[in-house]
């Protein structure tokens, strides 16, 4: 199955959940509406499953077999995108669907400095998720006159590939990661209808 078909299927599930959520959240309660916190949890579970599958069953497997490496410069050197790049590319493609759901990876120890916290809410949420990875951090924020519901979920090192990449990168401010350590968080942001 091609990446685009695989991605479109996962995105379709997420968008269906978002559509199911909106009527109930906008104050027009109806039978079958899904609470916002539940929808965000569903979105996260799809994102986490896709990224974990890609990391373990594509990147790790191909590198272990010596078929193809992953690289930050994957376009130039005909390599696989790193798992973080896979996530970022998917997030960029999701914006092209017209969906107002946004997601990205953030960290207190980012390799890519653009992945650091951009707001006080993000910094506080990252600190909370680092301390208690089993507990997502959720809340409402206001940006540019609009309100958003945001949720952060721990992003774990699910593979030795994650650990070796983060520990070896010269831009990394932390080089002692182990399997299942928290690398940062997945931030999901959904506008709140007025």
C-alpha positions as CSV (number, residue, x, y, z in Angstrom):
1,X,0.0,0.0,0.0
2,X,1.4,3.4,-1.0
3,X,2.2,6.0,1.6
4,X,-0.5,8.4,0.3
5,X,-3.2,5.7,0.5
6,X,-2.1,4.6,4.0
7,X,-2.0,8.2,5.1
8,X,-5.3,9.1,3.5
9,X,-7.0,6.2,5.3
10,X,-5.7,7.3,8.7
11,X,-6.5,10.9,8.1
12,X,-10.0,9.9,7.0
13,X,-10.6,8.3,10.4
14,X,-9.4,11.4,12.2
15,X,-11.5,13.7,10.1
16,X,-14.6,11.6,10.6
17,X,-14.0,11.8,14.4
18,X,-13.6,15.6,14.1
19,X,-16.9,15.9,12.2
20,X,-18.6,13.7,14.7
21,X,-17.3,15.9,17.5
22,X,-18.1,19.4,16.2
23,X,-21.9,19.5,16.5
24,X,-21.9,18.5,20.2
25,X,-19.1,20.8,21.1
26,X,-20.7,23.8,19.4
27,X,-23.5,23.6,21.9
28,X,-25.9,21.7,19.7
29,X,-26.0,18.5,21.7
30,X,-27.3,15.6,19.7
31,X,-27.5,11.9,20.2
32,X,-24.1,10.3,19.3
33,X,-22.0,13.5,19.7
34,X,-18.5,12.7,21.0
35,X,-16.9,14.7,23.8
36,X,-13.9,16.8,22.7
37,X,-11.5,15.1,25.1
38,X,-12.5,11.7,23.7
39,X,-12.0,12.9,20.1
40,X,-8.5,14.2,20.9
41,X,-7.6,10.9,22.5
42,X,-8.9,9.1,19.3
43,X,-6.8,11.4,17.1
44,X,-3.7,10.7,19.2
45,X,-4.2,6.9,19.1
46,X,-4.3,7.0,15.3
47,X,-1.2,9.3,15.1
48,X,0.7,7.1,17.6
49,X,-0.2,3.9,15.9
50,X,0.8,5.2,12.4
51,X,4.1,6.6,13.6
52,X,5.0,3.5,15.7
53,X,4.2,1.2,12.8
54,X,6.4,3.3,10.5
55,X,9.2,3.4,13.0
56,X,9.3,-0.3,13.9
57,X,8.0,-2.0,10.8
58,X,9.5,0.2,8.1
59,X,12.5,2.2,9.3
60,X,13.9,-0.3,11.9
61,X,13.2,-3.3,9.7
62,X,14.7,-1.8,6.5
63,X,17.8,-0.6,8.3
64,X,18.3,-3.9,10.2
65,X,18.1,-5.8,6.8
66,X,20.5,-3.3,5.2
67,X,17.9,-2.5,2.5
68,X,17.7,1.3,3.0
69,X,18.7,3.8,5.7
70,X,16.7,6.7,7.1
71,X,18.2,10.1,6.9
72,X,17.3,13.7,7.7
73,X,18.3,14.5,4.1
74,X,16.0,11.7,2.7
75,X,14.9,13.6,-0.4
76,X,18.5,14.3,-1.5
77,X,19.9,10.9,-0.8
78,X,17.0,8.6,-1.6
79,X,16.5,7.4,1.9
80,X,13.6,6.9,4.2
81,X,12.4,9.9,6.2
82,X,13.2,9.8,9.8
83,X,10.1,9.0,12.0
84,X,9.9,12.6,13.1
85,X,10.1,13.8,9.5
86,X,7.4,11.2,8.6
87,X,5.2,12.8,11.3
88,X,6.0,16.4,10.2
89,X,5.3,15.5,6.5
90,X,2.0,13.9,7.4
91,X,1.0,17.0,9.5
92,X,1.8,19.2,6.5
93,X,-0.3,17.0,4.2
94,X,-3.2,17.1,6.7
95,X,-3.3,20.9,6.5
96,X,-4.0,20.5,2.7
97,X,-7.3,18.7,3.4
98,X,-8.8,21.8,4.9
99,X,-9.1,20.3,8.3
100,X,-8.4,22.7,11.2
101,X,-6.9,20.0,13.3
102,X,-3.1,20.6,13.7
103,X,-0.5,18.4,15.3
104,X,3.3,18.5,15.7
105,X,6.1,17.1,17.8
106,X,7.6,19.3,20.5
107,X,10.3,18.8,23.1
108,X,12.2,20.4,25.9
109,X,15.3,18.9,24.3
110,X,14.6,19.3,20.5
111,X,17.1,18.4,17.8
112,X,15.3,20.7,15.5
113,X,15.1,24.0,17.4
114,X,11.7,24.8,15.7
115,X,10.3,21.9,17.7
116,X,10.8,23.6,21.1
117,X,7.9,24.9,23.1
118,X,6.5,28.1,21.5
119,X,4.1,29.2,24.3
120,X,4.0,29.1,28.1
121,X,1.2,26.5,27.9
122,X,3.4,24.3,25.7
123,X,6.4,24.6,28.2
124,X,4.2,23.9,31.2
125,X,2.5,21.0,29.4
126,X,5.8,19.5,28.3
127,X,7.2,19.6,31.9
128,X,4.0,17.9,33.1
129,X,4.2,15.2,30.4
130,X,7.9,14.6,31.1
131,X,7.1,14.1,34.8
132,X,4.0,11.9,34.2
133,X,4.1,10.4,30.7
134,X,1.1,8.3,31.3
135,X,-1.1,11.4,31.7
136,X,-1.8,13.6,28.8
137,X,-1.9,17.4,29.5
138,X,-5.0,19.2,28.1
139,X,-6.4,22.7,28.2
140,X,-7.7,25.7,26.3
141,X,-5.6,28.4,24.9
142,X,-6.2,31.7,23.1
143,X,-4.1,32.6,20.1
144,X,-4.7,35.5,17.8
145,X,-8.3,36.0,19.0
146,X,-9.2,32.4,18.5
147,X,-9.7,29.7,21.1
148,X,-8.1,26.2,20.8
149,X,-8.3,23.0,22.7
150,X,-4.8,21.6,23.0
151,X,-3.6,18.2,24.3
152,X,0.0,16.9,24.7
153,X,0.8,13.2,24.8
154,X,4.2,11.7,25.7
155,X,6.3,10.8,22.7
156,X,8.3,7.7,23.6
157,X,11.4,6.2,22.1
158,X,9.7,3.1,20.8
159,X,12.7,1.6,19.0
160,X,16.5,1.4,19.3
161,X,16.5,3.6,16.1
162,X,14.9,6.5,18.1
163,X,17.5,6.1,20.9
164,X,20.5,5.9,18.6
165,X,19.4,8.8,16.4
166,X,18.6,11.2,19.3
167,X,21.8,10.2,21.2
168,X,24.1,10.6,18.2
169,X,22.8,13.8,16.7
170,X,25.3,16.6,17.4
171,X,22.5,19.1,17.9
172,X,20.9,17.1,20.6
173,X,21.2,18.6,24.1
174,X,20.5,15.2,25.7
175,X,22.5,12.1,24.7
176,X,21.6,9.5,27.3
177,X,18.1,8.3,26.1
178,X,17.1,4.7,26.6
179,X,14.3,2.7,25.0
180,X,10.9,3.9,26.2
181,X,12.2,7.2,27.5
182,X,10.1,10.3,26.8
183,X,11.6,12.2,23.9
184,X,9.0,15.0,24.0
185,X,5.3,15.2,23.2
186,X,2.7,15.1,20.4
187,X,0.8,18.4,20.5
188,X,-2.7,18.3,19.0
189,X,-4.6,21.6,18.5
190,X,-8.2,21.9,17.6
191,X,-10.1,25.3,17.2
192,X,-13.0,25.8,19.5
193,X,-16.1,27.0,17.5
194,X,-17.4,30.3,18.9
